[in-house]
Amino acid sequence: MSRSVGYTWKLRQVMATHGLWKTSDLGPLLAQRGVTLSAAQVYRLVAKVPERLSLRTLAALCDIFSCTPDELIEIGTITTNGDEDRPARTAADLATIGRPKRARVGPGTQ
């Protein structure tokens, strides 16, 4: 049985608890801390699960929201037999898996 590491990105929830609802409000806060991102990059940072994240950006987010990385990232593991040690997958997690294969239904197929 092998294990793979998974994670849940919780930036949107952290923003909501601090009364920050628009991604456009986060850009200037990051810029004040030396992290310059385009509007599209800030949107992706909030709306999607990042595959890579610089430590400078993570530190800036922790400073903005007075939190620790543990509050932004929830780490979990998945075993190969399907048992999960992490919360249920979100729609963003399922989107990274890809599209299912089209089923063929017709005479002679089971």
C-alpha positions as CSV (number, residue, x, y, z in Angstrom):
1,M,0.0,0.0,0.0
2,S,1.5,3.3,-1.1
3,R,0.5,6.8,0.0
4,S,0.4,10.0,-1.8
5,V,0.2,13.5,-0.3
6,G,-2.8,15.7,-1.0
7,Y,-3.7,19.2,0.2
8,T,-6.6,21.6,0.3
9,W,-6.1,25.3,-0.4
10,K,-8.2,27.4,1.9
11,L,-7.3,31.0,0.9
12,R,-10.9,31.9,-0.1
13,Q,-12.2,30.8,3.3
14,V,-9.5,32.7,5.1
15,M,-10.3,35.8,3.0
16,A,-14.0,35.5,3.8
17,T,-13.4,35.2,7.6
18,H,-11.5,38.5,7.3
19,G,-14.3,40.2,5.3
20,L,-12.3,40.2,2.0
21,W,-14.7,39.1,-0.7
22,K,-13.1,40.3,-4.0
23,T,-9.9,39.0,-5.4
24,S,-9.2,42.5,-6.7
25,D,-8.8,43.7,-3.1
26,L,-6.0,41.2,-2.4
27,G,-3.6,42.5,-5.1
28,P,-2.8,45.9,-3.4
29,L,-2.3,44.1,0.0
30,L,0.2,41.8,-1.6
31,A,1.9,44.7,-3.4
32,Q,2.4,46.5,-0.1
33,R,4.4,43.5,1.0
34,G,6.6,43.4,-2.1
35,V,4.6,40.7,-4.0
36,T,3.5,42.1,-7.4
37,L,1.0,39.9,-9.2
38,S,-1.3,40.7,-12.2
39,A,-5.1,40.6,-11.6
40,A,-5.2,37.2,-13.4
41,Q,-2.5,35.8,-11.2
42,V,-4.3,37.0,-8.0
43,Y,-7.6,35.5,-9.3
44,R,-5.9,32.1,-9.9
45,L,-4.2,32.2,-6.5
46,V,-7.6,32.6,-4.8
47,A,-9.9,30.6,-7.1
48,K,-7.8,27.6,-8.0
49,V,-5.6,25.2,-6.1
50,P,-2.0,26.3,-6.7
51,E,0.6,23.7,-7.8
52,R,3.5,26.0,-6.9
53,L,3.6,28.9,-4.5
54,S,6.6,31.0,-3.6
55,L,7.5,31.3,0.0
56,R,7.5,35.1,-0.4
57,T,3.8,35.0,-1.5
58,L,2.9,32.5,1.3
59,A,4.6,34.8,3.9
60,A,2.8,37.8,2.5
61,L,-0.6,36.0,2.8
62,C,0.2,35.0,6.3
63,D,1.1,38.6,7.2
64,I,-2.0,40.0,5.6
65,F,-4.4,37.6,7.4
66,S,-2.3,37.2,10.6
67,C,-2.4,33.5,10.2
68,T,0.0,30.5,9.8
69,P,0.5,28.4,6.7
70,D,-1.6,25.7,8.5
71,E,-4.6,27.9,8.2
72,L,-4.1,28.3,4.4
73,I,-3.1,24.7,3.5
74,E,-4.6,21.5,4.9
75,I,-2.3,18.5,4.3
76,G,-3.7,15.0,4.0
77,T,-2.6,11.6,2.6
78,I,-4.4,9.1,0.3
79,T,-3.7,5.4,0.4
80,T,-3.9,3.3,-2.8
81,N,-6.7,1.1,-1.5
82,G,-9.0,4.2,-1.5
83,D,-9.0,4.9,2.2
84,E,-8.6,8.7,2.7
85,D,-7.0,10.4,5.7
86,R,-8.1,13.8,4.4
87,P,-11.4,15.6,3.9
88,A,-13.7,14.9,0.9
89,R,-12.4,16.4,-2.4
90,T,-13.7,19.7,-3.5
91,A,-14.8,20.7,-7.0
92,A,-11.4,22.3,-7.6
93,D,-9.7,19.0,-6.6
94,L,-11.9,17.0,-8.9
95,A,-11.2,19.4,-11.8
96,T,-7.5,18.5,-11.7
97,I,-8.2,14.8,-12.2
98,G,-9.4,15.3,-15.8
99,R,-12.4,14.3,-17.8
100,P,-13.9,10.8,-17.6
101,K,-13.7,8.5,-20.6
102,R,-16.9,8.4,-22.8
103,A,-18.9,5.3,-22.4
104,R,-19.9,3.3,-25.5
105,V,-23.3,1.9,-25.4
106,G,-24.7,-0.2,-28.2
107,P,-25.4,-3.7,-29.4
108,G,-22.8,-6.2,-28.2
109,T,-21.4,-4.1,-25.4
110,Q,-21.8,-4.8,-21.8
